Amino acid sequence: MSQAKDNAPAAGKNPNPAGLEGIVAASSAIGDVDGINGILIYEGYNIHDLAKYSTFEEVVFLLWHGRLPKRAELDELRRSISENQEVPKEVIEMMRQMPRDAEPMDILRTAVSALGFYDQDAHDTSREGSLRTATRLTAQLPVIVAASDRLRNGKEPLMPKPEFNLATNFLYLLKGEMPSAEDARIFDVALILHADHELNASTFTARVVAATLASMYAAITAAIGALSGPLHGGANTNAMRMLLEIGAVERAEPYMMNALAAKRKIMGFGHRVYRTEDPRATHLRQFSKELGERTGDTRWYEISRKVEEIMMREKKLYANVDFYSASTYYMMGIPPDLFTPVFAVSRISGWTGHILEQYANNRLIRPRAEYTGPRDLFYVPIDER
Ligand SMILES: CC(C)(COP(=O)(O)OP(=O)(O)OC[C@H]1O[C@@H](n2cnc3c(N)ncnc32)[C@H](O)[C@@H]1OP(=O)(O)O)[C@@H](O)C(=O)NCCC(=O)NCCS
């Protein structure tokens, strides 16, 4: 299938194959991005309503089953998540051997790949088997990310608490103390906001791998690799590094003008699909403001506002999801290089939802390339070249 969508090239023109811009490459009932009007929906529900009324676990159920859960179904999902949170000790032991200065995203990718050894359903692509694996992955990703941070700091990983939801558990496992109710809710909403985003690079990767009928672990390992790049999920870590380099509101203007003059890409700005405000950024900007006011240090929010103002003035570019999640997570005490793994802790729900959808109605994904090389060359024997 190859139809144009949203900001696709004007009718009558061939789409630019570079970057598959505007190409519709799959049918999906999971989520949709309206880039012109700035509307994001999951399974028919507007992200603003989900952010206001829902919980991450409810959204996980929604993305896997296509409808909101009834109370008993949600309780059942929460129970099976907590029963599946224990990461195999062999994987934790393997993580101990990894270099202390390894990128947490690389640790996550390697650990997730290894998790498949210990899951008897790893190669079961039926809906039932895949749902069990999706539950394990969703349960264990936050535990692995928190454990990787504790291990590099010479601390033992903690056991998740069954009475906590995923958001609370992650913050508890990372810091070793119960988060405030406000932080836990902000983090829960951040997980909701990052859960799915249609056919972004990592989700597309997951679907391509799943479409060969490879295992869910193979697809998720590949998706984590795709998410790690700075043009995708890696932007949040890099956005925070930039805010830290700027350091003070009055330094934002000269810093940004230099960066733009040097034609640097400013992380957390621009988007392939949105031509208006990313609806997720609206919430995260508010969280950044609230956290600054609550902690009594509004510096990161104020620098972010200034950078946003300059990017609009100079480049007419909007902040995307990765810009305000940076200062939000930072003020919650999450180390910057964990921001992208945190993105994966949420996006595992969308990835697994898309893999379930792919397995259910599979066809190998195998596009064509436009050949630009020579043809009809004569083969010259090696000694005559
Ligand atoms: C997201 C992104 C990869 C989309 O890229 P794309 O659709 O291929 O758009 P392009 O890179 O072709 O950008 C179009 C123009 O805007 C400029 N631009 C886009 N994003 C920019 C940014 N973050 N900073 C500076 N300039 C940017 C490009 O330089 C280009 O300008 P030109 O036409 O003068 O060459 C791109 O905006 C980007 O690199 N952003 C920063 C990384 C980021 O935040 N990623 C997370 C996305 S959720």
The ligand as an SDF file (V2000), in Angstrom:
LIG
                    3D

 48 50  0  0  0  0  0  0  0  0999 V2000
   12.3590   14.9390   14.1620 C   0  0  0  0  0  0  0  0  0  0  0  0
   13.1870   15.2020   12.9350 C   0  0  0  0  0  0  0  0  0  0  0  0
   14.1890   14.0660   12.7410 C   0  0  0  0  0  0  0  0  0  0  0  0
   12.2400   15.2720   11.7330 C   0  0  0  0  0  0  0  0  0  0  0  0
   13.0330   15.3550   10.6410 O   0  0  0  0  0  0  0  0  0  0  0  0
   12.5410   15.5230    9.1390 P   0  0  0  0  0  0  0  0  0  0  0  0
   11.0800   15.3290    9.0110 O   0  0  0  0  0  0  0  0  0  0  0  0
   13.4300   14.6610    8.3180 O   0  0  0  0  0  0  0  0  0  0  0  0
   12.7920   17.0340    8.8910 O   0  0  0  0  0  0  0  0  0  0  0  0
   14.1410   17.6610    8.3250 P   0  0  0  0  0  0  0  0  0  0  0  0
   15.3010   17.1750    9.1300 O   0  0  0  0  0  0  0  0  0  0  0  0
   14.1720   17.4240    6.8610 O   0  0  0  0  0  0  0  0  0  0  0  0
   13.8960   19.1920    8.6790 O   0  0  0  0  0  0  0  0  0  0  0  0
   13.2790   20.1540    7.8240 C   0  0  0  0  0  0  0  0  0  0  0  0
   13.9880   21.4810    8.0420 C   0  0  0  0  0  0  0  0  0  0  0  0
   13.8540   21.8920    9.4100 O   0  0  0  0  0  0  0  0  0  0  0  0
   15.1280   21.9490   10.0410 C   0  0  0  0  0  0  0  0  0  0  0  0
   15.0040   21.3150   11.3530 N   0  0  0  0  0  0  0  0  0  0  0  0
   14.1970   20.2890   11.6710 C   0  0  0  0  0  0  0  0  0  0  0  0
   14.3430   19.9660   12.9610 N   0  0  0  0  0  0  0  0  0  0  0  0
   15.2620   20.8180   13.4450 C   0  0  0  0  0  0  0  0  0  0  0  0
   15.8210   20.9850   14.7190 C   0  0  0  0  0  0  0  0  0  0  0  0
   15.4540   20.1830   15.7290 N   0  0  0  0  0  0  0  0  0  0  0  0
   16.7340   21.9440   14.9010 N   0  0  0  0  0  0  0  0  0  0  0  0
   17.1030   22.7440   13.8740 C   0  0  0  0  0  0  0  0  0  0  0  0
   16.5990   22.6420   12.6450 N   0  0  0  0  0  0  0  0  0  0  0  0
   15.6850   21.6860   12.4340 C   0  0  0  0  0  0  0  0  0  0  0  0
   16.0420   21.1150    9.1580 C   0  0  0  0  0  0  0  0  0  0  0  0
   17.3960   21.5100    9.2800 O   0  0  0  0  0  0  0  0  0  0  0  0
   15.4810   21.3980    7.7960 C   0  0  0  0  0  0  0  0  0  0  0  0
   15.8850   22.6780    7.3820 O   0  0  0  0  0  0  0  0  0  0  0  0
   16.3220   22.9580    5.8650 P   0  0  0  0  0  0  0  0  0  0  0  0
   15.0930   22.6530    5.0570 O   0  0  0  0  0  0  0  0  0  0  0  0
   16.7390   24.3840    5.8900 O   0  0  0  0  0  0  0  0  0  0  0  0
   17.4370   21.9930    5.5860 O   0  0  0  0  0  0  0  0  0  0  0  0
   13.9460   16.5490   13.0490 C   0  0  0  0  0  0  0  0  0  0  0  0
   13.0200   17.5800   13.2800 O   0  0  0  0  0  0  0  0  0  0  0  0
   15.0010   16.4970   14.1350 C   0  0  0  0  0  0  0  0  0  0  0  0
   16.1210   16.0630   13.8710 O   0  0  0  0  0  0  0  0  0  0  0  0
   14.6640   16.9530   15.3750 N   0  0  0  0  0  0  0  0  0  0  0  0
   15.5640   16.8730   16.4700 C   0  0  0  0  0  0  0  0  0  0  0  0
   15.5560   15.4920   17.0720 C   0  0  0  0  0  0  0  0  0  0  0  0
   14.2970   15.2170   17.8360 C   0  0  0  0  0  0  0  0  0  0  0  0
   13.8390   16.0160   18.6370 O   0  0  0  0  0  0  0  0  0  0  0  0
   13.7560   14.0120   17.6150 N   0  0  0  0  0  0  0  0  0  0  0  0
   12.5810   13.5530   18.3060 C   0  0  0  0  0  0  0  0  0  0  0  0
   11.3870   13.5640   17.4130 C   0  0  0  0  0  0  0  0  0  0  0  0
    9.9090   13.1960   18.3500 S   0  0  0  0  0  0  0  0  0  0  0  0
  1  2  1  0
  2  3  1  0
  2  4  1  0
  2 36  1  0
  4  5  1  0
  5  6  1  0
  6  7  2  0
  6  8  1  0
  6  9  1  0
  9 10  1  0
 10 11  2  0
 10 12  1  0
 10 13  1  0
 13 14  1  0
 14 15  1  0
 15 16  1  0
 15 30  1  0
 16 17  1  0
 17 18  1  0
 17 28  1  0
 18 19  1  0
 18 27  1  0
 19 20  2  0
 20 21  1  0
 21 22  1  0
 21 27  2  0
 22 23  1  0
 22 24  2  0
 24 25  1  0
 25 26  2  0
 26 27  1  0
 28 29  1  0
 28 30  1  0
 30 31  1  0
 31 32  1  0
 32 33  2  0
 32 34  1  0
 32 35  1  0
 36 37  1  0
 36 38  1  0
 38 39  2  0
 38 40  1  0
 40 41  1  0
 41 42  1  0
 42 43  1  0
 43 44  2  0
 43 45  1  0
 45 46  1  0
 46 47  1  0
 47 48  1  0
M  END
$$$$
